[in-house]
């Protein structure tokens, strides 16, 4: 492992102690083999003047909710060193008291809550303290002879700390281990926490960080010498329908839709195909705090997907029963799964959550494989993992997120969404938590969808293979498709039948009707494996209230309505609802320049305002009205509605 220290870059963080602390914390956070997503913590001890001008000794310790890789100065909580030392001398302290007293001891009450390891940081008599959950330390110490190995690798440079619960108990344990000792005189540079992680410390920021890199490198070299074998590799035989099925089964077990991310890399497939992986791959995590993201162990998926997920749930229940005392059981759905021939699948409420799990699982499979190869992977006993998984302080971290949105965990495919109604629909679905993928012929669709956190794919919807590829991309990326909004359409120029160019008719029917039929043909197999699945077509007021010169458009929308009705009949047995929305024209799109509006209004002998509100209720219909309606139609509000035609037109006497 290489030190990432760079003098020029370091200078940009400031030469003061906190600036250096921010910089080397980020260096630790930059390496996924050291810390992942909020893991690890760091601190620096400084003397500062408080508000009243009195000198005060502070321990700036990483604040809860911050990630080392992106931490800023504000991410460190300034806690009075004296108070932390006092706490370390108490015989016992409840978690609630510890959290409260740490906050009470901060010179800035608006700073984030200090890490649960703040007391431990304070009692270590060095200015800079760095703590990680390095993979190599896990592989080294998750072993029957972990302690002997640490002695062999590090000699007397480190203090060896047997596993105890993090927080106050760990701080007390270390306080006892270092009591009455002069760590500097002894040449102590760090601590190895068996089956947990590594601490290094020094009065110099760079030195403390580079000690970390040096020790992890020593562990890596020791392991490499013992193992020699490279990680297993294999070739994926990806089955996307099976992936959608797995996502569906896991989501139902969890009670809410999940995003599923398939890692089909050669390493993931190689790992999943190892003969004994169902055994050693499910023994436990690299470090206890991974368990709040991944649970104690992944699921192992065999031939029967449903039975495999059920087995995981049964095992989880048994684990809970063996270890719980007065706890309420969390859901019994796996957070990741080892799947022979497919790879490793990670699940989450959002794409971000699923990616976090994917990162942890990627580290896990490499480290567990190494640990097993160098003498047997032996992670923490399940009771210790249970204590962390069900620890109030850890669960509180997960609950900090925002309230659940109506489409959270769902995947929505929207066609024709570069502008106008289509864009408004994509935006409304994304606002309500859906992961949106937009298909459009507009070459700017990737950037347009990026604005709403979605993915845009340039596709000509009248072509078969590109549409098939786009659908498969969505499933590969997110695990399935739950909401389909079939919106793409054109409004051709006004032409009476006797002078209409044949090509204009054909093109309109091809885009406004046949492309929708083709999309259904390809997407329905996946929608059948969706969650609370819903298909929505975008029709037009024109279907019931056609106008002269719009035969192709009116016929295409009438036929689209019939397509929707037939689809609703065909898909009702699968509990998939299929509905159509009939909007009136909207004028808040770039198509309608002020001049174009003026011309159209004049044609009707109206003012622009009259023209924009020419409906019974005299209201203007906006793109967002349609977007919000479609989002509602995709929500549980419409869970028992299928085959419906919903006008959003302000009332029209030809429609009513
Ligand atoms: Zn830790």
Boltz pocket constraint, residues with backbone or C-beta under 6 A from the ligand:
constraints:
  - pocket:
      binder: B
      contacts: [[A, 40], [A, 131], [A, 132], [A, 133], [A, 166], [A, 196], [A, 197]]
      max_distance: 6.0
